[in-house]
Structures are given as structure tokens and as C-alpha cells.
Amino acid sequence: MLTDTISECKVNHMVNKNLLNEIFGALAGEPRRDIIALLQSGPRSMTELATPLDMSLPLLHKHVKVLEQAGLISRRKVGREQRVSLEPSTLSNAQEWIESHRKFWNQQLDDLEVFITRKNGEV
């Protein structure tokens, strides 16, 4: 059982390695996490993002580009405006990776607890 869980984690990690590196790399910057947080309430224009972040449009464009390359957001032109939207399916990839590792470590800790309990003669 332990070997199966470890193998599953390794396979999942190998398959999604580049995607996960892009996602977690993009989320490493606080301004980019702030952009993601603002987009949770719906699409916004670049100006609507820049204002609450107190960020210049050129700097915002750099952060948006990183998030877009990671697949976390998308941009589309509406008239003279660029509208930015969250791509929640990409975030779900990161969530699945975190969840698989959470399950793995919870199982390891449960197994350790059983081992210690048995060793101490409490069972």
C-alpha cells in the first residue's frame, strides 16, 4: 500500500512537473497572488487591476504575462480594453497535487501512530 501511494505521487509529479513548476512559480510572487485574489470576483480590466494594487500598468503587464504563461489567467481584448479572467481549471491542477501529497502524509502519520501504539503495547 505504501509503495503504491509513493508510486502514484511520483507519477503524478512527473506527469505534471512542468505545469506545476509554472503554476507554483507564478504564485510565488505576492503581487501575482493579489491579482488572482482580485479576479476571484470576476473578470477585470487592466486598469481595474492596477488601481487597487497601486501598480503601474507596465508592471502589471509583466505580472499578468507570468500568470498567463502559467495558464492561471487569460486575457481578451474588448474594444480598447484588455479583460483579464481567472482560469480556475489550472488552479485545480495545483490543488490536486497538494491534495495527493496531503493524503500521502496523513496516511504516513496514521501508520506511524499505529506502529508506535503497537510497539508500546497499547493495542
CYANA upper distance limits for C-alpha pairs under 8 A (distance plus 0.5 A):
  1 MET  CA      5 THR  CA      6.81
  2 LEU  CA      6 ILE  CA      6.71
  3 THR  CA      7 SER  CA      6.55
  4 ASP  CA      8 GLU  CA      6.57
  5 THR  CA      9 CYS  CA      6.75
  5 THR  CA    104 PHE  CA      7.09
  6 ILE  CA     10 LYS  CA      6.71
  6 ILE  CA    104 PHE  CA      8.11
  7 SER  CA     11 VAL  CA      6.56
  8 GLU  CA     12 ASN  CA      6.54
  9 CYS  CA     13 HIS  CA      6.49
  9 CYS  CA    100 SER  CA      7.23
  9 CYS  CA    101 HIS  CA      7.49
  9 CYS  CA    104 PHE  CA      8.45
 10 LYS  CA     14 MET  CA      6.55
 11 VAL  CA     15 VAL  CA      6.59
 12 ASN  CA     16 ASN  CA      6.74
 12 ASN  CA     97 TRP  CA      7.92
 13 HIS  CA     17 LYS  CA      5.89
 13 HIS  CA     97 TRP  CA      7.91
 16 ASN  CA     20 LEU  CA      6.31
 17 LYS  CA     21 ASN  CA      6.58
 18 ASN  CA     22 GLU  CA      6.75
 19 LEU  CA     23 ILE  CA      6.70
 19 LEU  CA     70 ALA  CA      7.68
 20 LEU  CA     24 PHE  CA      6.44
 20 LEU  CA     93 ASN  CA      8.09
 20 LEU  CA     94 ALA  CA      6.88
 21 ASN  CA     25 GLY  CA      6.20
 22 GLU  CA     26 ALA  CA      6.50
 22 GLU  CA     69 GLN  CA      8.17
 22 GLU  CA     70 ALA  CA      5.49
 23 ILE  CA     27 LEU  CA      6.71
 23 ILE  CA     67 LEU  CA      8.34
 23 ILE  CA     70 ALA  CA      5.80
 23 ILE  CA     71 GLY  CA      8.11
 23 ILE  CA     72 LEU  CA      7.70
 23 ILE  CA     90 THR  CA      8.38
 23 ILE  CA     91 LEU  CA      8.18
 23 ILE  CA     94 ALA  CA      7.63
 24 PHE  CA     28 ALA  CA      6.52
 24 PHE  CA     94 ALA  CA      8.25
 25 GLY  CA     29 GLY  CA      8.23
 26 ALA  CA     32 ARG  CA      7.39
 26 ALA  CA     66 VAL  CA      6.49
 26 ALA  CA     67 LEU  CA      6.17
 26 ALA  CA     70 ALA  CA      7.09
 27 LEU  CA     32 ARG  CA      6.58
 27 LEU  CA     33 ARG  CA      6.17
 27 LEU  CA     67 LEU  CA      8.35
 28 ALA  CA     32 ARG  CA      8.18
 28 ALA  CA     33 ARG  CA      8.14
 29 GLY  CA     33 ARG  CA      6.97
 30 GLU  CA     34 ASP  CA      6.69
 31 PRO  CA     35 ILE  CA      6.79
 31 PRO  CA     53 LEU  CA      8.27
 31 PRO  CA     63 HIS  CA      7.94
 32 ARG  CA     36 ILE  CA      6.81
 32 ARG  CA     63 HIS  CA      6.54
 32 ARG  CA     64 VAL  CA      7.95
 32 ARG  CA     67 LEU  CA      7.57
 33 ARG  CA     37 ALA  CA      6.70
 34 ASP  CA     38 LEU  CA      6.76
 34 ASP  CA     53 LEU  CA      8.17
 35 ILE  CA     39 LEU  CA      6.77
 35 ILE  CA     49 LEU  CA      7.38
 36 ILE  CA     40 GLN  CA      6.93
 36 ILE  CA     86 LEU  CA      7.41
 37 ALA  CA     41 SER  CA      8.39
 38 LEU  CA     42 GLY  CA      8.29
 38 LEU  CA     49 LEU  CA      7.72
 39 LEU  CA     43 PRO  CA      6.26
 39 LEU  CA     44 ARG  CA      7.25
 39 LEU  CA     84 VAL  CA      8.21
 39 LEU  CA     85 SER  CA      6.83
 39 LEU  CA     86 LEU  CA      6.26
 40 GLN  CA     86 LEU  CA      7.30
 42 GLY  CA     85 SER  CA      7.23
 42 GLY  CA     86 LEU  CA      7.97
 43 PRO  CA     83 ARG  CA      6.81
 43 PRO  CA     84 VAL  CA      5.88
 43 PRO  CA     85 SER  CA      4.95
 43 PRO  CA     86 LEU  CA      7.51
 44 ARG  CA     48 GLU  CA      6.26
 44 ARG  CA     49 LEU  CA      6.95
 44 ARG  CA     83 ARG  CA      5.94
 44 ARG  CA     84 VAL  CA      5.89
 44 ARG  CA     85 SER  CA      7.31
 45 SER  CA     49 LEU  CA      6.88
 45 SER  CA     81 GLU  CA      6.97
 45 SER  CA     82 GLN  CA      6.14
 45 SER  CA     83 ARG  CA      4.95
 45 SER  CA     84 VAL  CA      6.47
 46 MET  CA     50 ALA  CA      6.63
 46 MET  CA     57 LEU  CA      7.74
 46 MET  CA     60 LEU  CA      8.11
 46 MET  CA     81 GLU  CA      8.04
 46 MET  CA     82 GLN  CA      6.66
 46 MET  CA     83 ARG  CA      7.11
 46 MET  CA     84 VAL  CA      7.43
 47 THR  CA     51 THR  CA      6.60
 47 THR  CA     57 LEU  CA      7.74
 48 GLU  CA     52 PRO  CA      7.83
 49 LEU  CA     53 LEU  CA      7.09
 49 LEU  CA     60 LEU  CA      8.45
 50 ALA  CA     54 ASP  CA      6.39
 50 ALA  CA     55 MET  CA      5.51
 50 ALA  CA     56 SER  CA      6.88
 50 ALA  CA     57 LEU  CA      6.79
 50 ALA  CA     60 LEU  CA      6.90
 51 THR  CA     55 MET  CA      7.14
 55 MET  CA     59 LEU  CA      7.06
 55 MET  CA     60 LEU  CA      6.81
 56 SER  CA     60 LEU  CA      6.66
 57 LEU  CA     61 HIS  CA      6.55
 58 PRO  CA     62 LYS  CA      7.06
 59 LEU  CA     63 HIS  CA      7.05
 60 LEU  CA     64 VAL  CA      6.52
 61 HIS  CA     65 LYS  CA      6.49
 62 LYS  CA     66 VAL  CA      7.05
 63 HIS  CA     67 LEU  CA      6.92
 64 VAL  CA     68 GLU  CA      6.44
 64 VAL  CA     73 ILE  CA      8.24
 65 LYS  CA     69 GLN  CA      6.56
 66 VAL  CA     70 ALA  CA      6.88
 67 LEU  CA     71 GLY  CA      6.87
 67 LEU  CA     72 LEU  CA      5.85
 67 LEU  CA     73 ILE  CA      6.40
 68 GLU  CA     72 LEU  CA      6.26
 68 GLU  CA     73 ILE  CA      5.47
 68 GLU  CA     74 SER  CA      6.26
 68 GLU  CA     75 ARG  CA      8.21
 71 GLY  CA     87 GLU  CA      7.34
 71 GLY  CA     90 THR  CA      6.63
 72 LEU  CA     86 LEU  CA      6.68
 72 LEU  CA     87 GLU  CA      5.57
 72 LEU  CA     88 PRO  CA      7.48
 72 LEU  CA     90 THR  CA      6.14
 72 LEU  CA     91 LEU  CA      7.07
 73 ILE  CA     84 VAL  CA      7.21
 73 ILE  CA     85 SER  CA      5.92
 73 ILE  CA     86 LEU  CA      4.93
 73 ILE  CA     87 GLU  CA      5.41
 74 SER  CA     84 VAL  CA      6.20
 74 SER  CA     85 SER  CA      5.79
 74 SER  CA     86 LEU  CA      7.01
 74 SER  CA     87 GLU  CA      7.19
 75 ARG  CA     82 GLN  CA      6.77
 75 ARG  CA     83 ARG  CA      6.01
 75 ARG  CA     84 VAL  CA      5.02
 75 ARG  CA     85 SER  CA      6.87
 76 ARG  CA     82 GLN  CA      6.05
 76 ARG  CA     83 ARG  CA      5.85
 76 ARG  CA     84 VAL  CA      7.20
 77 LYS  CA     81 GLU  CA      6.18
 77 LYS  CA     82 GLN  CA      4.93
 77 LYS  CA     83 ARG  CA      6.60
 78 VAL  CA     82 GLN  CA      6.52
 78 VAL  CA     83 ARG  CA      7.16
 87 GLU  CA     91 LEU  CA      7.73
 88 PRO  CA     92 SER  CA      6.84
 89 SER  CA     93 ASN  CA      7.32
 90 THR  CA     94 ALA  CA      7.62
 91 LEU  CA     95 GLN  CA      6.77
 92 SER  CA     96 GLU  CA      6.51
 93 ASN  CA     97 TRP  CA      6.90
 94 ALA  CA     98 ILE  CA      6.73
 95 GLN  CA     99 GLU  CA      6.49
 96 GLU  CA    100 SER  CA      6.60
 97 TRP  CA    101 HIS  CA      6.92
 98 ILE  CA    102 ARG  CA      6.56
 99 GLU  CA    103 LYS  CA      6.62
100 SER  CA    104 PHE  CA      6.69
101 HIS  CA    105 TRP  CA      6.65
102 ARG  CA    106 ASN  CA      6.53
103 LYS  CA    107 GLN  CA      6.60
104 PHE  CA    108 GLN  CA      6.81
105 TRP  CA    109 LEU  CA      6.64
106 ASN  CA    110 ASP  CA      6.62
107 GLN  CA    111 ASP  CA      6.58
108 GLN  CA    112 LEU  CA      6.64
109 LEU  CA    113 GLU  CA      6.66
110 ASP  CA    114 VAL  CA      6.86
111 ASP  CA    115 PHE  CA      6.66
112 LEU  CA    116 ILE  CA      6.60
113 GLU  CA    117 THR  CA      6.54
114 VAL  CA    118 ARG  CA      6.60
115 PHE  CA    119 LYS  CA      6.54
116 ILE  CA    120 ASN  CA      6.60
117 THR  CA    121 GLY  CA      6.83
117 THR  CA    122 GLU  CA      5.80
117 THR  CA    123 VAL  CA      6.91
118 ARG  CA    122 GLU  CA      6.34
118 ARG  CA    123 VAL  CA      6.04
